[in-house]
């Protein structure tokens, strides 16, 4: 591969107003943890439970109302199949053209049929792999050993490999024939999708890069040693940086020109301009926010380390409702046909009503769920840390 000697100096960012911007509504008055039967995998001994409540905050005075109780049972009948991977699964699968692609912590990448669960191929790198990115018939993944691999999506045969000085935590991002990768040490590169040759590279100010995403011409980065960043994907110029003193685990989610992100240290949710990085509002949770918020229909849904799912108004940040699931949430909620799918580190997967946060149904996975569910058609694919991917019907 050819070494590109071009290096980009990061530009001085646009600065936001230092004045504190608070959410119009504060925290829920009483957290209210639902209790009852322990979730089980179903069958004749599965216990039903009531008492799950969603709380809504109507105004800044914290007037709290309760959504109606719903009787829910474990949803074992929704299981279409279970795929057993060779190692723990801590990242989200990718689904393309009826095939599910999966990266495992033991270094193995799998591809299996999305309707039957039959394995199509597997490829082992020997190092922990990131979540896969799939584009134009190729699967791209990084490893903590410092390589990026490109695999044929149909056969799993390797096409090319790129070596870097640091390992990769962030999954690659693909656009317009280029593969963007972010290595430990803060080095970001654009690779040619066809052969893996390096097109250009730049050094980010924060080095523990753990997530990257694309927003048009901007490359969005998140770092555990501080901050979220927007860099120009063509010349590396820094458009903005946000909260460089706080850990951000996942790149912002962008909707209608606003970037939404969560911070690990103080458990806050921030809405900032996707163009300038200027803060528009902030809201609080009672635990660290490890994943990006999910935005749908004017609502920002957030999972927190305090075990609760929060719904905030996207425009002003006021709290619409909060549902406590009783176990830590590490991944972004997934929206599917008005329902919100959320997994917890207790191994429970919940479908919540997007309007009021009440529990519609739930399922007991084999192990902790720390990756977001992925929806394709009427099926949700849920990966757990025990190495099982469960295909759940959303129409049952």
Secondary structure, 3 states (H helix, E strand, C coil): CCCCCCEECCCCCCCCCCCCCCCCCCCCCCCCCCCCCCCCCCCCCCCCECCCCEEEECCCCCCEEECCCCCECECHHHEEEEEECCCCCCCCCEEECCEEEEECCCCEEEEEECCCCCEEEEEECCCCECCCEEECCEEEEEECCCEEEEEECCCCCEEEEEECCCCECCCCEEECCEEEEEECCCEEEEEECCCCCEEEEEECCCCCEEEEEEECCEEEEEECCCCEEEEECCCCCEEEEECCCCCCCCCCEEECCEEEEECCCCCEEEEEECCCCCEEEEEECCCCCCCCCEEECCEEEEECCCCEEEEEECCCCCEEEEEECCCCCCCCCEEECCEEEEECCCCEEEEEECCCCCEEEEEECCCCCCCCCEEECCEEEEECCCCEEEEEECCC
